[in-house]
Amino acid sequence: MTEKVEENNQADPPRRVFKVLALSFACLATLLGSLIITIRSEFLDVDKIEIRGLTRLTFNEIANSLEFEINSRLVGLKISESEKALTKLPWVEIAHVDRSWSGLVVVKVRERRPIALALSAPSKWVLVDRNGGVLTGPLANPSSYPRLSGVRAASEPGTFLEEDSGALLAILEAVPQELYENVEAIYRDGRSDIWIRLRTGENIAMGDDSRLGAKVASLATMVLEVREGELRGAFIDVSVPDLPIVRPRS
């Protein structure tokens, strides 16, 4: 009799271990099942898309470029793919997508800022930004932005101007705002030297692509002196920025 009791006692630990393991597996299966149900439930869906930073673009233009939509699963949301797709839009410089487990997805966009008009074909003008990004197709009514010419033509929206436009764009980016608003055209001549024509009539020789910062600083000073001296329409030469030249209109 004693031997049977001892045998039963020896058999109890394995049974208890088996019961504990079985109970653990049951709890784990329940948790996994609950997780799957939660993931598939509407509580982890995209309930709202908020887009910030729009000026020229529309909500639909941004929403149609996203790799998800309302009711998409928040788990596995294609965030990086959506950001890359957005930056392929001509007007989008930077895009950031942020999701919240509450169901809100916020899309932050920084649009490119137009800085000039560039020729895409004879008498066909398109908007470009400071980096030479082509923002539009040919405009029916070109705006009053400074006009680039004497450089390679622009291509379709989403592409970039050739390198010969770089110095012209850099000058427009660097000049004071008041002077920028007075620039009618900036162009290269037959020798590839840079010229600026102001709306007030002054013609400015910038020379080659060297020392652009010094030339812009000299130009800003000389334009101020021309205005104070009432020399509208004067010729200004800052190709040698340390020795600028001003000649009244002959």
C-alpha positions as CSV (number, residue, x, y, z in Angstrom):
1,M,0.0,0.0,0.0
2,T,2.8,2.4,0.9
3,E,4.6,1.6,-2.3
4,K,1.4,2.6,-4.3
5,V,1.1,5.9,-2.5
6,E,4.8,6.6,-3.3
7,E,4.2,5.8,-6.9
8,N,1.2,8.1,-7.1
9,N,3.2,10.9,-5.5
10,Q,6.0,10.4,-8.0
11,A,3.5,10.6,-10.9
12,D,1.9,13.9,-9.6
13,P,4.7,16.4,-10.5
14,P,4.7,15.5,-14.2
15,R,0.9,15.8,-14.3
16,R,1.0,19.2,-12.5
17,V,3.7,20.4,-15.0
18,F,1.5,19.3,-17.9
19,K,-1.5,21.1,-16.5
20,V,0.5,24.3,-15.9
21,L,1.8,24.1,-19.5
22,A,-1.6,23.5,-20.9
23,L,-3.0,26.4,-19.0
24,S,-0.2,28.7,-20.2
25,F,-0.7,27.7,-23.8
26,A,-4.5,28.4,-23.4
27,C,-3.8,31.8,-22.0
28,L,-1.3,32.6,-24.7
29,A,-3.8,31.5,-27.4
30,T,-6.4,33.7,-25.9
31,L,-4.1,36.7,-25.8
32,L,-3.1,36.1,-29.4
33,G,-6.7,35.7,-30.5
34,S,-7.6,39.0,-28.7
35,L,-4.7,40.8,-30.4
36,I,-5.7,39.5,-33.8
37,I,-9.3,40.6,-33.2
38,T,-8.1,44.0,-32.1
39,I,-5.8,44.5,-35.0
40,R,-8.6,43.5,-37.4
41,S,-11.1,45.7,-35.6
42,E,-12.0,49.2,-36.6
43,F,-10.3,50.6,-33.5
44,L,-6.9,50.4,-35.3
45,D,-8.1,51.8,-38.7
46,V,-7.3,55.2,-40.2
47,D,-10.3,57.3,-39.1
48,K,-9.1,60.7,-40.2
49,I,-6.3,62.2,-42.5
50,E,-5.2,65.7,-41.7
51,I,-3.0,67.5,-44.1
52,R,-1.0,70.6,-43.1
53,G,1.1,73.2,-45.0
54,L,-0.9,73.4,-48.2
55,T,-0.9,76.7,-50.1
56,R,-1.1,75.8,-53.8
57,L,-1.8,72.1,-53.6
58,T,-5.2,70.7,-52.7
59,F,-6.2,68.1,-50.2
60,N,-7.2,65.6,-52.9
61,E,-3.8,66.0,-54.7
62,I,-2.0,65.0,-51.6
63,A,-4.5,62.3,-50.5
64,N,-4.4,60.7,-53.9
65,S,-0.7,60.3,-53.7
66,L,-0.7,58.5,-50.3
67,E,-0.2,54.7,-50.1
68,F,-3.2,54.4,-47.8
69,E,-6.7,55.8,-47.3
70,I,-9.5,56.1,-44.7
71,N,-10.1,52.6,-43.1
72,S,-6.6,51.4,-43.9
73,R,-5.0,49.4,-41.1
74,L,-2.8,51.5,-38.9
75,V,-0.6,48.5,-38.3
76,G,1.7,48.2,-41.3
77,L,0.8,51.6,-42.7
78,K,3.0,52.5,-45.7
79,I,4.5,55.6,-44.2
80,S,7.9,55.8,-45.9
81,E,6.3,54.8,-49.3
82,S,3.8,57.6,-48.9
83,E,6.5,60.2,-48.0
84,K,8.5,59.2,-51.1
85,A,5.4,59.4,-53.3
86,L,4.6,62.8,-52.0
87,T,8.0,64.2,-52.8
88,K,7.6,63.2,-56.4
89,L,4.9,65.8,-56.7
90,P,6.5,68.9,-58.4
91,W,5.3,71.3,-55.6
92,V,6.3,69.2,-52.6
93,E,9.8,69.8,-51.2
94,I,9.4,67.9,-47.9
95,A,6.7,65.5,-46.6
96,H,6.3,63.8,-43.3
97,V,3.6,61.4,-42.3
98,D,2.8,60.7,-38.6
99,R,0.2,58.3,-37.3
100,S,-1.6,58.2,-34.0
101,W,-3.2,55.0,-32.5
102,S,-6.3,57.1,-32.0
103,G,-6.8,56.7,-35.8
104,L,-5.6,60.2,-36.8
105,V,-2.9,60.4,-39.5
106,V,-1.2,63.8,-39.9
107,V,0.5,64.6,-43.2
108,K,2.9,67.6,-43.0
109,V,3.9,69.1,-46.3
110,R,6.4,71.9,-47.2
111,E,5.7,73.3,-50.6
112,R,8.4,74.6,-52.9
113,R,8.6,78.4,-53.2
114,P,8.6,79.8,-56.8
115,I,11.5,82.2,-57.4
116,A,11.6,82.7,-61.2
117,L,10.1,82.0,-64.6
118,A,12.1,79.9,-67.1
119,L,11.6,79.2,-70.8
120,S,10.5,75.7,-71.7
121,A,10.0,76.7,-75.4
122,P,9.9,80.0,-77.3
123,S,7.5,82.3,-75.4
124,K,6.5,79.4,-73.1
125,W,7.3,80.2,-69.4
126,V,7.2,77.9,-66.4
127,L,7.7,78.5,-62.7
128,V,10.8,77.2,-61.0
129,D,12.0,77.2,-57.4
130,R,15.4,78.2,-55.9
131,N,16.9,74.7,-56.6
132,G,15.8,74.8,-60.3
133,G,12.8,72.5,-59.7
134,V,10.3,72.9,-62.5
135,L,6.9,73.4,-60.8
136,T,4.5,73.9,-63.7
137,G,3.9,73.5,-67.3
138,P,3.7,76.5,-69.6
139,L,1.6,79.3,-68.1
140,A,-1.1,81.0,-70.1
141,N,-0.5,84.2,-68.1
142,P,3.0,84.3,-66.7
143,S,3.3,86.1,-63.4
144,S,5.7,88.9,-62.5
145,Y,8.5,86.7,-61.3
146,P,12.0,87.4,-62.6
147,R,12.6,85.7,-66.0
148,L,15.6,83.5,-66.7
149,S,17.0,83.3,-70.2
150,G,20.2,82.5,-72.1
151,V,20.2,79.1,-70.4
152,R,19.1,75.6,-71.3
153,A,15.3,75.2,-71.6
154,A,13.2,73.8,-68.8
155,S,11.6,70.3,-69.1
156,E,8.4,68.9,-67.7
157,P,7.2,69.5,-64.1
158,G,9.1,67.5,-61.5
159,T,12.5,67.8,-63.3
160,F,15.3,70.3,-62.7
161,L,17.0,73.0,-64.7
162,E,20.5,72.4,-66.0
163,E,23.6,73.6,-64.2
164,D,23.9,76.8,-66.2
165,S,20.8,78.2,-64.3
166,G,22.4,77.6,-60.9
167,A,24.3,80.9,-60.6
168,L,21.2,82.9,-61.8
169,L,19.0,81.3,-59.2
170,A,21.7,81.7,-56.5
171,I,21.8,85.5,-57.2
172,L,18.0,85.8,-57.0
173,E,18.0,83.9,-53.7
174,A,20.8,86.1,-52.3
175,V,19.6,89.6,-53.2
176,P,17.6,91.6,-50.7
177,Q,13.8,91.2,-51.0
178,E,13.3,94.8,-52.2
179,L,15.9,94.4,-54.9
180,Y,14.5,90.9,-55.8
181,E,11.0,92.4,-56.4
182,N,12.6,94.9,-58.8
183,V,14.3,92.3,-61.0
184,E,12.6,92.0,-64.3
185,A,15.1,89.6,-66.0
186,I,18.3,87.8,-65.3
187,Y,20.1,86.1,-68.2
188,R,23.4,85.0,-69.8
189,D,24.8,86.7,-72.9
190,G,26.6,85.1,-75.8
191,R,29.8,84.8,-73.7
192,S,27.9,83.3,-70.8
193,D,28.3,86.4,-68.6
194,I,25.4,87.2,-66.3
195,W,23.2,90.3,-66.7
196,I,20.3,91.7,-64.7
197,R,17.6,94.1,-65.9
198,L,15.6,96.0,-63.3
199,R,12.0,97.1,-63.7
200,T,13.2,100.6,-63.0
201,G,15.4,100.5,-66.1
202,E,18.9,99.8,-64.7
203,N,21.1,97.2,-66.5
204,I,23.6,95.4,-64.4
205,A,26.7,93.5,-65.5
206,M,27.5,90.7,-63.1
207,G,30.3,89.1,-65.1
208,D,31.1,85.4,-64.7
209,D,30.0,82.9,-62.0
210,S,32.8,83.8,-59.6
211,R,32.5,85.7,-56.3
212,L,28.7,85.9,-56.5
213,G,28.2,86.8,-52.8
214,A,30.6,89.8,-53.1
215,K,28.9,90.9,-56.4
216,V,25.4,90.7,-54.8
217,A,26.6,92.8,-51.8
218,S,28.2,95.4,-54.1
219,L,25.1,95.4,-56.3
220,A,22.8,96.2,-53.3
221,T,25.0,99.1,-52.4
222,M,25.3,100.5,-55.9
223,V,21.5,100.3,-56.5
224,L,20.9,102.3,-53.4
225,E,23.4,105.0,-54.5
226,V,21.8,105.1,-58.0
227,R,18.4,105.8,-56.4
228,E,19.7,108.4,-54.0
229,G,21.5,110.1,-57.0
230,E,18.4,109.9,-59.1
231,L,20.2,108.0,-61.8
232,R,17.3,105.9,-63.0
233,G,18.2,103.7,-65.9
234,A,21.9,103.8,-65.2
235,F,24.4,101.1,-66.2
236,I,25.9,99.3,-63.2
237,D,28.9,97.0,-63.5
238,V,29.8,94.8,-60.5
239,S,31.7,92.2,-62.4
240,V,34.7,93.3,-60.3
241,P,32.9,93.8,-57.0
242,D,35.7,95.7,-55.3
243,L,35.7,98.3,-58.1
244,P,32.0,98.8,-59.1
245,I,31.1,101.1,-62.0
246,V,28.1,103.3,-62.5
247,R,27.4,105.2,-65.7
248,P,24.3,107.3,-66.2
249,R,22.1,106.5,-69.2
250,S,23.6,108.2,-72.2
